[in-house]
């Protein structure tokens, strides 16, 4: 069991390295997407900052609580789509009949399929999440470790949910609209 897990971690590492190198071929475009996502998320932090200057506590929630929640969700989403970028494309891959390419790989289909793509903007979500958490909350080592564990859990949840909803296309046909609605509801 340990060797199988190690093997899949090595596979994930290889895919991450290859996908990142592919994105870095066009450094300007990659950096633009990352910076745009960070700025997009900073707009929301600015909104919450302004909101909590007017209302310092809202039913027990402070600005640090909201920033922590936002950072965990953004980092988990970013981690999920940085490593398993094809999870969000699963429905369209099934509907368009593009699974045949992935069936040629010597290992199980799902890991190769999920790891085969990386979203550049997800790097912005990850960097934003850690940056805003470190800047606003200023955690100690224990809370930073807890934050990291929670983001990994959230990333696993996002990937699992996307696989679950994307697999509905096997049974319902073209369920891209339904999958998108459920994904948005989860976010």
Backbone as a ProteinNet text record, in pm:
[ID]
protein_1_A
[PRIMARY]
XXXXXXXXXXXXXXXXXXXXXXXXXXXXXXXXXXXXXXXXXXXXXXXXXXXXXXXXXXXXXXXXXXXXXXXXXXXXXXXXXXXXXXXXXXXXXXXXXXXXXXXXXXXXXXXXXXXXXXXXXXXXXXXXXXXXXXXXXXXXXXXXXXXXXXXXXXXXXXXXXXXXXXXXXXXXXXXXXXXXXXXXXXX
[TERTIARY]
82.4	0	86.1	190.8	279.8	348.3	391.6	463.5	371	246	149.8	125	109.6	91	213.2	330.8	454.1	462.5	420.1	420.9	327.7	209.9	116.5	163.4	231.1	287.9	398.3	478.3	580.4	516.9	408	334.7	281	223.1	171.3	284.2	398.3	513.1	561	564.2	606.6	508.4	379.6	279.8	285.5	302.6	310.4	430.1	544.1	664.3	642.6	585.9	563.2	461.6	352.3	249.7	301.5	378.4	433.8	533.1	616.9	710.4	636.9	525.6	446.4	389.4	342.2	289.6	400.8	518.8	628.9	692.9	651.2	696.4	653.2	538.1	486.1	476.1	591	599.2	509.9	507.7	427.6	279.7	228.7	87.7	59.6	149.7	132.2	130.5	228.7	235.5	117.2	71.8	-44.9	-168.6	-188.3	-303.7	-295.4	-176.1	-159	-184.7	-126	-143.6	-288.9	-354	-494.9	-582.4	-555.2	-635	-609.3	-484.6	-454.9	-527.2	-524.7	-594	-744.7	-798.7	-941.4	-979.7	-901.1	-929.6	-906.3	-808.9	-784.8	-901.7	-975.3	-1094.6	-1193.5	-1208.7	-1300	-1248.8	-1119.7	-1064.1	-1084.7	-1068.7	-1093.6	-1239.3	-1330.7	-1472.5	-1496.6	-1443.1	-1465.7	-1397.3	-1280.9	-1214.1	-1297.4	-1352.9	-1438.8	-1567.2	-1623.4	-1745.7	-1723.5	-1612	-1587.7	-1532.6	-1492.2	-1460.5	-1589.8	-1694.7	-1825.7	-1895.4	-1887	-1947.7	-1837.8	-1767.7	-1652	-1681.2	-1798	-1834.1	-1975.6	-1992.7	-2123	-2160.8	-2247.3	-2290.8	-2173.1	-2072.2	-1956.5	-1843.8	-1866.7	-1764.5	-1684.8	-1552.4	-1464.4	-1401.2	-1326.3	-1260.6	-1159.1	-1093.2	-997	-1066.1	-1185.5	-1259.8	-1295.8	-1344.7	-1385.4	-1263.5	-1154.6	-1032.7	-978.5	-984.1	-937.7	-1023.1	-1152.9	-1243.1	-1218.9	-1206	-1181.5	-1046.8	-944.7	-811.6	-810.6	-880	-885.8	-955.3	-1067.5	-1141.1	-1061.3	-1000	-923.7	-800.7	-731	-611.8	-647.9	-754.2	-797.5	-840.6	-916.5	-957.7	-836.8	-744	-623.3	-538	-522.8	-444.1	-508.8	-640	-711.1	-693.1	-703.8	-697.6	-556.4	-461.8	-322.3	-273.9	-309.4	-263.8	-354.8	-483.7	-581.9	-668.7	-608.4	-680	-787.2	-775.5	-876.6	-1003.9	-1003.6	-1122.9	-1241.7	-1216.6	-1326	-1366.6	-1283.1	-1311.5	-1367.3	-1387.5	-1424.3	-1552.6	-1652.7	-1779.5	-1759.5	-1690.4	-1671	-1581.4	-1484.7	-1401.1	-1483.9	-1576.3	-1661.8	-1757.4	-1821.5	-1921.5	-1857.9	-1737.2	-1671.4	-1596.1	-1599.6	-1535.5	-1383.8	-1326.6	-1181.8	-1113.5	-1184.8	-1123.4	-1033.6	-1051	-972.5	-822.9	-784.3	-642.7	-586.1	-664.1	-617.3	-616.3	-691.7	-696	-570	-485	-363.1	-249.8	-263.9	-157.6	-152.3	-32.1	-17.7	-78.1	-110.9	-168	-317.4	-375.8	-520	-556.8	-674.9	-721.8	-739.1	-805.9	-844.6	-725.4	-620.2	-507.8	-444.5	-422.7	-365.1	-457	-583.6	-680.5	-684.3	-691.7	-701.2	-573	-458.7	-330.3	-284.2	-351.9	-305	-310.5	-370.7	-385.2	-367.7	-319.3	-301.2	-360.8	-434.8	-489.9	-394.8	-355	-259.1	-317.2	-444.7	-504.2	-511.3	-506.7	-512.3	-388.2	-276.1	-157.6	-184.7	-259.2	-295.8	-383.2	-478.1	-562	-478.6	-386	-301.9	-213.8	-146.4	-58.5	-138	-253.6	-339.6	-380.3	-424.6	-472.2	-366	-247.8	-140.4	-97.4	-87.8	-44.3	-138	-267.1	-363.8	-374.5	-362.1	-367.9	-247.3	-129.2	-9.3	-11.1	-62.6	-60.9	-164.8	-288.6	-396.1	-405.1	-386.7	-408.7	-281.4	-165.8	-36.2	-35.7	-48.9	-62.5	71.1	61.3	180.2	198.9	300.4	333.1	221.3	156.6	49.1	-69.4	-108.9	-221.8	-188.3	-63.1	-23	-28.7	12.7	2.8	-143.5	-227.5	-370.2	-431.6	-391.9	-437.8	-398.2	-275.7	-228.2	-305.9	-329.7	-408	-550.2	-609.9	-745.8	-751.5	-649.5	-650.2	-634.4	-555	-542.4	-676.2	-744.3	-876.6	-977.3	-976.4	-1067.4	-1035.1	-906.3	-867.4	-915.7	-902.4	-950.3	-1101.7	-1170.5	-1315.5	-1355.3	-1287.7	-1317.2	-1294	-1181.2	-1151.6	-1254.2	-1284	-1381.9	-1519.8	-1561.4	-1692.1	-1697.1	-1587.8	-1583.5	-1584.1	-1517.9	-1520.7	-1661.6	-1724.5	-1860.1	-1958.2	-1957.3	-2051.9	-2014.8	-1885.9	-1844.2	-1880.1	-1879	-1911.3	-2058.3	-2140.5	-2282.2	-2304.7	-2207.3	-2221	-2226.4	-2172.4	-2182.9	-2327.8	-2405.9	-2542.5	-2648.1	-2620.3	-2720.4	-2694.9	-2583.6	-2547.1	-2477.7	-2509.2	-2445.3	-2501.7	-2428	-2471.9	-2381.9	-2326.6	-2235.6	-2305.1	-2428.1	-2501.9	-2529.5	-2571.5	-2598.5	-2470.8	-2363.5	-2235.1	-2189.1	-2202.5	-2161.6	-2246.1	-2375.1	-2461.3	-2421.2	-2395	-2356.3	-2220	-2128.4	-1995.3	-2006.1	-2088.6	-2107.8	-2176.4	-2271.2	-2337	-2237.2	-2144.8	-2045.9	-1949.5	-1909.6	-1819.1	-1887.5
-120	0	125.5	125.2	240.7	265.4	157.8	172.1	223	181.6	230	379.3	422.5	564.9	644.4	592.2	659.2	668.7	563.9	563	670.4	683.8	786.1	926.9	943	1074	1111	1012.9	1039	1074.4	1005.8	1036.9	1180.2	1217.8	1354.3	1456.2	1426.7	1516.7	1533.9	1424.2	1432	1515.1	1493	1571	1718.8	1748.7	1888.8	1956	1888.4	1942.9	1966.7	1867.5	1881.5	1991	1995.2	2097.1	2237	2250.1	2381.4	2426.2	2334.4	2370.7	2411.5	2344.9	2382.5	2523.3	2557	2692.1	2796.2	2758.7	2855	2878.9	2804.7	2833.7	2974.6	3014.4	3148.9	3220	3259	3315.7	3437.2	3523.2	3644.9	3614.8	3522.2	3485.3	3418.6	3331.6	3262.6	3361.4	3451	3548.8	3644.9	3680.9	3768.1	3702	3573.1	3502	3490.1	3461.5	3448.6	3581.7	3688.4	3820.6	3866.1	3838.1	3876.1	3805.3	3678.8	3606.4	3661.4	3692.1	3750.6	3884.3	3967.2	4095.9	4077.9	3981.1	3951.7	3916.8	3833.1	3794.2	3908.9	3995.2	4110.2	4208.4	4213.4	4298.2	4252.5	4121.1	4068.8	4097.8	4085.9	4116.7	4264.5	4348.9	4491.9	4516.5	4447.8	4459.9	4421.5	4304.3	4259.6	4352	4403.7	4499.9	4624.5	4677.3	4795.8	4764.5	4647.7	4608	4601.1	4540.1	4523.7	4649.4	4750.2	4878	4947.8	4924	4982.5	4901.8	4768.2	4677.6	4584.9	4621.3	4544.5	4397.3	4369.8	4232	4208.7	4101.3	4068.5	3928.3	3923.7	3796.5	3709.3	3769.8	3696.3	3680.7	3715.2	3704	3833.3	3820	3934.5	3925.7	4028.3	4028.7	3915.2	3880.9	3769.4	3636.9	3619.3	3495.4	3481.2	3590.2	3586.4	3568.6	3637.2	3622.7	3480.6	3421.9	3283.5	3188.5	3204.1	3119.3	3135.8	3259.6	3287.2	3228.5	3242.3	3191.2	3039	2971.4	2824.7	2778.4	2841.6	2802.1	2831.8	2948.1	2984.6	2896.2	2870.7	2786.9	2643.5	2591	2455.5	2442.3	2540.4	2541.1	2550.7	2639.4	2654.7	2529.9	2467	2344	2233	2220.2	2116.1	2134	2255.6	2278.9	2299.3	2318.8	2320.8	2178.1	2089.7	1951	1870	1879.1	1799.1	1889.8	1960.6	2058.3	2000.4	1873.1	1812.4	1774.4	1785.6	1748.9	1835.5	1961.7	2051	2029.6	1961.3	1936.7	1797.4	1720.5	1580.1	1561.7	1642.6	1629.3	1647.9	1752.6	1776.8	1670.5	1618.4	1510.1	1384.5	1355	1237	1258.1	1374.2	1401.8	1403.1	1457.8	1467.7	1339.9	1238.6	1111.4	1116.5	1199.4	1215.9	1128.9	1033.5	945.7	840.1	814.6	711.6	738.9	864	900.5	862.9	885.9	860.6	712	631.9	488.2	415.4	483.1	421.9	418	492	496.9	366.6	329.5	197.8	186.9	294	289.6	314.8	330	354.7	482.7	484.5	594.8	725.1	720.6	842.3	927.6	870.2	957.3	1029.6	959	1024.1	1132.9	1103.7	1199.7	1326.1	1309.4	1425.2	1507.6	1439.5	1508.8	1567.5	1535.6	1571.9	1718.3	1799.9	1942.1	2025.2	2147.6	2241.6	2375	2437.1	2570	2675.8	2768.1	2871.4	2964.1	2997	3090.2	3029.6	2898.4	2834	2862.9	2888.6	2931	3063.5	3150.9	3278.4	3258.3	3163.5	3133	3080.5	2990.3	2934.6	3041.6	3119.6	3224.2	3328.3	3364.8	3459.7	3406	3280.3	3221.9	3224	3176.3	3178.1	3320.1	3406	3543.2	3620.6	3613.6	3689.1	3630.4	3498.5	3437.5	3480	3477.6	3518.1	3667.6	3749.7	3894.5	3941.1	3892.2	3940.4	3867.9	3737.1	3659	3647.2	3643.9	3629.7	3507.8	3388.5	3267.7	3221.8	3143.7	3077.4	2946.7	2869.5	2748.2	2644.9	2632	2532.9	2569.6	2697.3	2740.5	2735.1	2760.7	2749.1	2603.3	2511.7	2369	2326.1	2376.4	2347.1	2403.7	2524.2	2586	2500.7	2454	2371.1	2240	2177.5	2054.8	2076.6	2187.8	2218.4	2246.2	2311.7	2338.2	2209.5	2116.7	1986.9	1912.7	1920.4	1857.9	1920.5	2052.5	2122.1	2086.6	2077.1	2039.7	1899	1807.2	1670.7	1669.4	1750.3	1760.8	1815.4	1919.6	1976.3	1874.4	1804.1	1705.6	1593.2	1541.7	1434.3	1475.7	1595.2	1644.2	1662.1	1712.9	1730.5	1596.4	1496.4	1362.7	1305.1	1321.5	1270.7	1334.9	1466.6	1534.5	1515.4	1510.9	1489.4	1350.8	1252.1	1114.6	1095.9	1192.3	1182.9	1178	1227.2	1225.5	1084	989.2	850.1	802.6	857.6	811.4	904.5	1034.5	1132.4	1189.8	1155.2	1217.6	1349.7	1449.3	1579.6	1650.3	1642.7	1704.7	1821.2	1890.3	2001.7	2113.5	2144.7	2250.1	2213.9	2091	2044.1	2041.3	1992.6	1987.6	2127.5	2221.5	2360.2	2421.1	2393.7	2446.2	2389.4	2260.3	2198.8	2250	2267.6	2319.2	2459.4	2542.6	2679.3	2678.3	2587.5	2577.7	2537.9	2449.8	2408.5	2522.4	2596.4	2709.7	2813.6
0	0	0	83.2	91.3	-42.9	-108.6	-235.3	-345.1	-341	-440.1	-420.9	-295.6	-267.6	-312.2	-282.3	-323.4	-475.7	-542.4	-688.2	-744.7	-687.5	-734.9	-699.3	-587.3	-553.7	-652.7	-693.4	-794.4	-928.4	-963.4	-1085.4	-1080.4	-967.5	-951.4	-962.2	-900.7	-910.1	-1053	-1128.7	-1268.6	-1350.9	-1330.7	-1404.7	-1367.1	-1240.4	-1197.6	-1264	-1263.1	-1324.9	-1475.2	-1544.7	-1688.9	-1720.1	-1645.4	-1669.4	-1639.7	-1533	-1499.1	-1605.2	-1652.1	-1759	-1885.9	-1915.3	-2032.2	-2015.7	-1896.6	-1873	-1876	-1829.2	-1824.1	-1960.8	-2063.1	-2199.2	-2238	-2190.3	-2214.2	-2079.7	-2028.2	-1893.4	-1875.3	-1975.2	-1964.5	-1947.1	-2026.9	-2016.1	-1882.4	-1840.3	-1712.4	-1597.3	-1592.9	-1484.6	-1488.2	-1607.2	-1618.7	-1560	-1588.8	-1534.7	-1382.6	-1331.9	-1186.9	-1117.9	-1170.3	-1109.9	-1120.5	-1233	-1248.4	-1146.1	-1118.7	-1019.4	-878.9	-848.2	-717.1	-701.8	-806.1	-799.8	-788.6	-859.2	-850.2	-707	-644.1	-506.2	-408.6	-438.6	-350.7	-351.3	-460.4	-464.2	-357.9	-344.5	-242.4	-101.7	-81.8	50.4	81.6	-18.2	1	39.6	-29.4	4.6	149.7	191.2	328.8	428.9	392.3	480.7	501.9	392.4	403.7	479.7	455.9	524.4	675.3	716.4	859.6	926	848.3	912.5	953.7	877.9	911.9	1020.7	1012.1	1109.5	1162.1	1271.9	1318.9	1351.3	1403.3	1434.7	1383.1	1310.6	1255	1302	1404.3	1463.5	1505.2	1562.7	1612.3	1511.4	1385.4	1281.9	1274.8	1270.1	1251.5	1113.5	1078	947.9	938	1048	1045	1018	1071.8	1047.1	899.1	841.1	700.5	609.9	640.5	560.9	571.3	689.5	705.7	624.2	631	553.1	403.5	358.9	218.2	175.4	259.6	226	217.2	307.8	303.4	176	142.9	22.7	-104	-112	-232	-247.8	-138.9	-146.5	-180.7	-121.5	-153.4	-298.2	-347.3	-487.3	-578.9	-543.4	-624	-624.9	-509.7	-501.5	-584	-574.1	-648.9	-799.1	-847.3	-991.4	-1042.5	-953	-994.2	-1017.1	-928.1	-940	-1031.1	-1013	-1089.2	-1174.3	-1268.1	-1348.9	-1438.6	-1475.3	-1561.2	-1485.9	-1354.6	-1277.9	-1318	-1346.6	-1386.3	-1532	-1610.5	-1751.8	-1776.7	-1671.4	-1685.6	-1765.8	-1740.5	-1812.7	-1961.8	-2001.7	-2144.6	-2207.6	-2133.8	-2187.1	-2213.1	-2123.3	-2140.3	-2256.9	-2262.2	-2365.7	-2505.1	-2515.6	-2644.5	-2683.1	-2597.7	-2628.8	-2627.3	-2541.4	-2537.2	-2432.1	-2376.1	-2276.4	-2340.1	-2469.3	-2535.7	-2526.6	-2538.8	-2530.3	-2393.8	-2290.6	-2155.1	-2121.8	-2194.3	-2168.8	-2216	-2290.6	-2342.5	-2240.2	-2131.8	-2031.9	-1952.7	-1906	-1841.8	-1702.3	-1641.8	-1507	-1512.8	-1397.2	-1388.9	-1463.7	-1519.4	-1603.4	-1525.3	-1412.3	-1341.2	-1295.7	-1235.8	-1196.7	-1315.3	-1424.9	-1542.9	-1596.1	-1599.8	-1651.2	-1565.5	-1435.6	-1346.2	-1346	-1347.2	-1338.5	-1471.3	-1579.6	-1712.5	-1747.4	-1667.2	-1698.5	-1573	-1591.6	-1481.1	-1522.5	-1434.6	-1462.4	-1407.8	-1493.7	-1453.7	-1347.5	-1359.1	-1263.2	-1122.9	-1115.2	-984.4	-901	-967.5	-893.3	-821.8	-887.4	-825.2	-703.5	-710.9	-595	-479	-509.4	-402.4	-338.4	-421.3	-368.1	-289.7	-341.3	-271.7	-135.3	-131.1	-5.6	102.5	68.1	167.8	202	100.4	124.7	214.9	186.5	266.3	407.2	418.6	552	634.7	576	649.2	681.3	588.9	608.5	710.1	699	785.4	918.7	917.5	1038.7	1122	1055.6	1123.2	1216.9	1159.2	1241.4	1299.3	1406.1	1457.5	1378	1413	1336	1342.1	1456.4	1470.3	1382.5	1382.6	1300.8	1151.9	1115.9	976	930.9	1016.5	983.8	973	1062.2	1055.5	926.8	891.6	767.4	646.9	644.3	533.7	527	641.4	643.9	595	634.9	590.2	440	386.9	242.4	162.5	213.3	145.5	151	264.6	276.3	180.9	171.2	80.6	-64.1	-97.5	-233.5	-267.1	-173.3	-193.9	-212.9	-136	-149.1	-286.1	-332.3	-463.9	-575	-570.5	-675.3	-671.7	-554.2	-542.5	-591.5	-555	-598.4	-750.1	-808.5	-953.2	-1025.6	-970.2	-1030.2	-1020.6	-905.7	-886.7	-984.9	-991.7	-1081.3	-1227.6	-1258.5	-1396	-1446.4	-1357.5	-1395.5	-1427.3	-1391.1	-1425.6	-1576.3	-1653.3	-1798.2	-1853.9	-1782.3	-1826	-1822.1	-1731.3	-1709.6	-1768.1	-1766.7	-1809.5	-1948.5	-2008.2	-2135.1	-2107.6	-2184.3	-2168.9	-2045.7	-1937.6	-1811.7	-1773.1	-1873.4	-1843.7	-1766.3	-1802.9	-1732.6	-1588.6	-1565.9	-1430	-1346.3	-1406.7	-1336.5	-1298.6	-1391.1	-1363.3	-1250.1	-1249.4	-1142.9	-1007.4	-1002.1	-874.8	-828.4	-922.9	-886.7	-829.4	-893.6	-843.4	-706.7	-686.7	-556.7	-448.3	-482.5	-383.4	-351.4	-451.7	-427.5	-341.5
[MASK]
+++++++++++++++++++++++++++++++++++++++++++++++++++++++++++++++++++++++++++++++++++++++++++++++++++++++++++++++++++++++++++++++++++++++++++++++++++++++++++++++++++++++++++++++++++++++++++

